[in-house]
Amino acid sequence: MPENRTRRRPSVDLYERIVEGIRSGEYPPGSTLPSEPTLAAELGVSRPALREALILLQEDGVITVRRGVGRTVSTSTPRKGFERLTPVENLFPGRTRVRALTRSFEEPTDFVLQHLPVPANSEIGFWESVIDVDDWPGCLVQEWTLPDEALARVHAALPEALETVAARRRTMLAVLSEREYDLPLRGSSGVTATVLGKQRGEVFERPPDTPVVLITQVVSAENTPLLVGKYVLPSGAPAVPLLQSR
C-alpha cells in the first residue's frame, strides 16, 4: 500500500549538502562557490533544484551574492542545527531529561486555532513536559499537534509513533524530527517577555512574578502546520539558542 506522506524537496537535501561542505572545508568560509553549472555538475543535480537551494542559503545568510563576484560563503560557519529544527531538549548544555506532565487529547484553545488548521470541535494531541537540566527544571514545554487523520496525510506512521512514545521521555518535536520520517520541517518563532504565573510557578517552585521568556513556535512540513509549541524559560535558566529551519 503506498505511503501517504509529504515528499522532501531536492533543494532541502542540497541545502544541507552544501552546508556540510562548508563545515568540512570543501567550501571554506570567505571562498567563492563554483559557478552554477559547475556546482550542479559537481553535485550531480539539476540547475533548477540547485538554484532553489542557493536562494534558501542566501536568505538564511549562509552565502552572499555580489554582482561581478558571485556567491561567497559567509565568514562564520553555520552551527550544527542551523538548517534543521532541533528539539529543545537537545539545545541545553549539560545533562537533560524530559519529564512528562500531561499526555492527552483536548479541544483546541483559541491560541491553537490561531496557528493550526483544525476545526474548533476537533480532538488534538496535547503534551506538557518539563525539561530538567542537571536535575533542575529549566523549561516548561507545551505542544499541540494536528488530529490523527490530518497527521496521517503527512506521514502514515506519525499517529502511531506519537502514541507509542507518549509515555517516554521525548517531546513531540523530537518525534517529528526523526530522520526515518524525513519530513521537510521548517519553523517560525516569536519571543515575548512575561511572568511565570501561579500555575507555572508551581512547576518550577518559583514565585508567580518570576520573569520568563516565552517562545512560541509553529512547525510546518511544506505548507502544512503540524505543531504549535510554547517554551517557558524562567530567569536563571540555561541559555538556549533559538534555531530556525527552512
Salt bridges, closest charged atoms under 4 A:
GLU3 OE1 - ARG5 NH1 3.67
GLU3 OE1 - HIS155 NE2 3.52
ASP13 OD1 - ARG8 NE 2.58
GLU16 OE1 - ARG8 NH2 2.86
GLU16 OE1 - ARG84 NH2 2.96
GLU20 OE1 - ARG23 NH1 3.24
GLU20 OE1 - LYS80 NZ 3.23
GLU36 OE2 - ARG47 NE 3.33
GLU36 OE2 - ARG51 NH2 2.61
GLU36 OE1 - ARG71 NH2 3.45
GLU52 OE2 - ARG9 NE 3.07
GLU59 OE1 - ARG246 NH2 2.75
ASP60 OD1 - ARG246 NE 3.32
GLU83 OE1 - ARG23 NH2 3.17
ASP132 OD2 - ARG97 NH2 2.68
ASP132 OD2 - ARG99 NE 2.85
ASP135 OD2 - ARG95 NH2 3.00
GLU178 OE2 - ARG170 NH2 2.86
ASP182 OD1 - ARG8 NH1 3.41
GLU222 OE1 - ARG9 NH1 2.85
